[in-house]
Amino acid sequence: MRTYDITLTISPNIVVWPEDPPVNLERVSKMEDGAIANVSRIAMSVHTGTHIDAPFHFIEGGETVENISLRLLTGRAYVLHLPDVDLITTEILENANIPPRTRRVLFRTRNSEQWKKANNKFNKEYVSLSADGAEYLINRGVKLVGVDYLSVAPFNDVVPTHQALLEAGVVIVEGLNLSAVSQGRYTLYCLPLKLANSDGAPARAILVGV
């Protein structure tokens, strides 16, 4: 079995959502300065890099990160490769041959090439999931949707797709790097930080070939 680390590396150079603060990662205790140990601190948005969205992100009174079931975040997943689309719609999904009973779908698109090239400039033209595409997945019984850019929704219309998925109890995983992953079935392990009362959390995500 092969293991794929599909997590983005967090550093001060990582691309972030335009309104989000940049990553501040610094050592505050340094052995070279006489300290007994190196100690670092970090300041960033909870939606930095590879992360999950909790319902509270777009739904007032929605569940927060610490209440999301690990059963949703771990298990069989299907990676769907869509290299030539700009928007993932119902029509695209109907013709994609997603296997029956699939509960977790990860979309590999041209977005992943940005991570492969270590491009840290934000791209507003990223591939995203339309609201009708979200409804299609919900109706199929999908419980987790993963995307290879910083938002599941189009840049200029972020609310409808997020709300549709989160209101239906679908976990959203954003900021995946799927550039080295072929289309097919895998086992997903996605473990977000257990942050209290948070609308999102950074996560470490891996795929294991099955």
C-alpha positions as CSV (number, residue, x, y, z in Angstrom):
1,M,0.0,0.0,0.0
2,R,1.2,3.5,-0.8
3,T,0.6,6.5,1.4
4,Y,0.1,10.0,-0.1
5,D,0.5,13.1,2.0
6,I,-2.1,15.4,0.5
7,T,-1.5,18.2,3.1
8,L,-0.1,21.6,2.2
9,T,3.0,22.7,4.2
10,I,2.2,25.8,6.3
11,S,4.8,28.5,6.2
12,P,4.9,32.3,6.0
13,N,5.0,31.9,2.2
14,I,1.8,29.9,1.8
15,V,-1.0,31.4,-0.3
16,V,-4.0,32.5,1.8
17,W,-7.5,33.7,1.1
18,P,-7.3,37.4,0.2
19,E,-9.1,38.7,3.4
20,D,-7.2,36.3,5.7
21,P,-4.1,37.3,7.6
22,P,-0.7,35.9,6.4
23,V,0.9,33.2,8.4
24,N,3.2,34.4,11.2
25,L,5.5,31.5,12.3
26,E,8.4,32.5,14.4
27,R,10.8,31.1,17.0
28,V,10.4,32.9,20.3
29,S,13.0,30.9,22.2
30,K,16.3,30.0,20.5
31,M,19.0,27.6,21.6
32,E,21.6,29.6,19.7
33,D,20.8,32.5,21.9
34,G,21.2,30.5,25.1
35,A,17.7,29.1,25.6
36,I,17.4,25.5,26.8
37,A,15.0,24.6,23.9
38,N,13.7,26.0,20.7
39,V,10.1,27.1,21.0
40,S,7.9,28.6,18.2
41,R,4.6,30.2,18.0
42,I,2.1,30.6,15.1
43,A,-0.7,33.1,14.2
44,M,-2.9,32.4,11.2
45,S,-6.5,31.9,10.1
46,V,-8.1,28.5,10.9
47,H,-8.8,28.3,7.2
48,T,-5.1,28.3,6.2
49,G,-3.7,25.6,4.0
50,T,-5.3,22.2,4.3
51,H,-8.3,22.6,6.6
52,I,-11.9,21.7,7.2
53,D,-15.0,23.9,7.3
54,A,-17.4,23.3,10.2
55,P,-21.1,24.2,9.7
56,F,-20.6,27.2,11.9
57,H,-18.5,28.7,9.2
58,F,-21.6,29.6,7.2
59,I,-24.5,28.6,9.4
60,E,-25.5,30.6,12.5
61,G,-25.6,28.2,15.4
62,G,-24.1,25.4,13.4
63,E,-21.8,22.7,14.7
64,T,-18.2,23.7,15.5
65,V,-15.0,21.8,14.7
66,E,-14.7,19.8,17.9
67,N,-18.2,18.2,17.4
68,I,-17.5,16.8,13.9
69,S,-17.5,13.0,13.9
70,L,-14.1,11.4,13.1
71,R,-16.2,8.7,11.3
72,L,-16.9,11.2,8.6
73,L,-13.3,12.3,8.3
74,T,-11.8,8.8,8.0
75,G,-12.8,6.0,5.6
76,R,-13.1,5.0,2.0
77,A,-12.8,7.9,-0.5
78,Y,-12.9,8.3,-4.2
79,V,-10.5,10.7,-6.0
80,L,-12.1,12.1,-9.2
81,H,-9.8,13.6,-11.7
82,L,-11.4,16.5,-13.7
83,P,-8.5,18.1,-15.5
84,D,-10.4,20.1,-18.1
85,V,-13.3,21.7,-16.2
86,D,-13.6,25.3,-14.8
87,L,-16.7,24.6,-12.7
88,I,-17.9,21.3,-11.3
89,T,-21.6,21.2,-12.1
90,T,-24.4,18.6,-12.0
91,E,-23.9,17.8,-15.7
92,I,-20.2,17.2,-15.1
93,L,-20.9,14.9,-12.1
94,E,-23.6,13.0,-13.9
95,N,-21.1,12.0,-16.5
96,A,-18.2,11.3,-14.2
97,N,-19.0,7.7,-13.3
98,I,-18.6,8.2,-9.5
99,P,-18.9,4.7,-8.1
100,P,-22.2,3.8,-6.3
101,R,-22.4,4.3,-2.5
102,T,-19.4,6.7,-2.6
103,R,-19.5,8.7,0.6
104,R,-16.3,10.8,0.3
105,V,-15.3,12.5,-2.9
106,L,-12.0,14.4,-3.4
107,F,-11.7,16.5,-6.6
108,R,-8.4,16.6,-8.4
109,T,-8.4,19.5,-10.9
110,R,-5.9,21.8,-12.5
111,N,-5.8,23.5,-9.1
112,S,-3.4,20.9,-7.9
113,E,-0.8,22.0,-10.5
114,Q,-0.5,25.2,-8.5
115,W,0.6,23.3,-5.5
116,K,3.0,21.1,-7.6
117,K,4.7,24.3,-8.9
118,A,4.7,25.9,-5.4
119,N,2.9,28.9,-6.7
120,N,2.1,31.2,-3.8
121,K,0.0,33.8,-5.7
122,F,-3.7,33.6,-5.1
123,N,-5.7,32.6,-8.2
124,K,-9.3,33.8,-8.3
125,E,-10.0,31.6,-11.3
126,Y,-9.6,28.3,-9.4
127,V,-11.9,25.3,-10.2
128,S,-14.8,25.1,-7.8
129,L,-18.1,23.3,-7.1
130,S,-21.4,24.9,-8.2
131,A,-24.4,25.0,-5.9
132,D,-26.3,22.6,-8.1
133,G,-23.3,20.3,-8.1
134,A,-23.3,20.4,-4.3
135,E,-27.0,19.4,-4.3
136,Y,-26.3,16.5,-6.7
137,L,-23.6,15.2,-4.3
138,I,-26.0,15.6,-1.3
139,N,-28.7,13.7,-3.1
140,R,-26.2,10.9,-3.8
141,G,-25.5,10.5,-0.1
142,V,-22.0,12.0,-0.2
143,K,-20.9,13.0,3.3
144,L,-17.5,14.5,2.7
145,V,-16.3,16.7,-0.2
146,G,-12.6,17.6,-0.6
147,V,-11.2,20.1,-3.1
148,D,-7.7,21.1,-4.2
149,Y,-7.9,24.8,-3.6
150,L,-8.8,27.1,-0.7
151,S,-12.5,27.2,-1.2
152,V,-15.1,24.7,-2.4
153,A,-17.2,27.5,-3.9
154,P,-16.5,30.0,-6.7
155,F,-14.6,33.1,-5.6
156,N,-17.4,35.6,-6.4
157,D,-20.2,33.4,-5.0
158,V,-19.0,31.6,-2.0
159,V,-22.2,31.3,0.0
160,P,-24.6,29.0,-1.9
161,T,-22.3,26.0,-2.3
162,H,-21.0,26.2,1.3
163,Q,-24.5,26.5,2.8
164,A,-25.9,23.7,0.8
165,L,-23.2,21.3,1.9
166,L,-22.9,22.4,5.5
167,E,-26.7,22.5,6.1
168,A,-26.8,18.9,4.8
169,G,-24.1,17.8,7.3
170,V,-21.4,17.3,4.6
171,V,-17.9,17.9,5.8
172,I,-15.8,20.2,3.6
173,V,-12.1,19.7,3.3
174,E,-10.3,22.5,1.4
175,G,-6.7,23.1,0.4
176,L,-5.8,19.5,-0.6
177,N,-2.7,18.8,-2.8
178,L,-3.8,15.9,-5.1
179,S,-1.1,16.5,-7.7
180,A,0.5,13.1,-7.2
181,V,-2.7,11.1,-6.7
182,S,-4.4,9.1,-9.5
183,Q,-8.1,8.7,-9.9
184,G,-9.5,5.9,-7.9
185,R,-10.4,4.5,-4.5
186,Y,-8.4,5.2,-1.3
187,T,-8.7,5.3,2.4
188,L,-8.8,8.9,3.7
189,Y,-7.5,10.0,7.1
190,C,-8.2,13.7,7.8
191,L,-7.5,14.9,11.3
192,P,-8.3,18.5,12.1
193,L,-7.0,20.2,15.2
194,K,-9.6,19.9,17.9
195,L,-10.3,23.6,18.3
196,A,-13.2,24.6,20.7
197,N,-16.0,26.7,19.2
198,S,-14.2,27.2,15.9
199,D,-15.6,27.5,12.4
200,G,-12.7,25.7,10.9
201,A,-9.4,24.0,11.7
202,P,-6.1,23.1,9.9
203,A,-5.8,19.4,9.2
204,R,-3.3,16.7,8.3
205,A,-4.7,14.6,5.5
206,I,-3.4,11.5,4.0
207,L,-4.6,8.9,1.5
208,V,-3.7,5.2,1.6
209,G,-4.0,3.2,-1.6
210,V,-6.4,0.2,-1.3
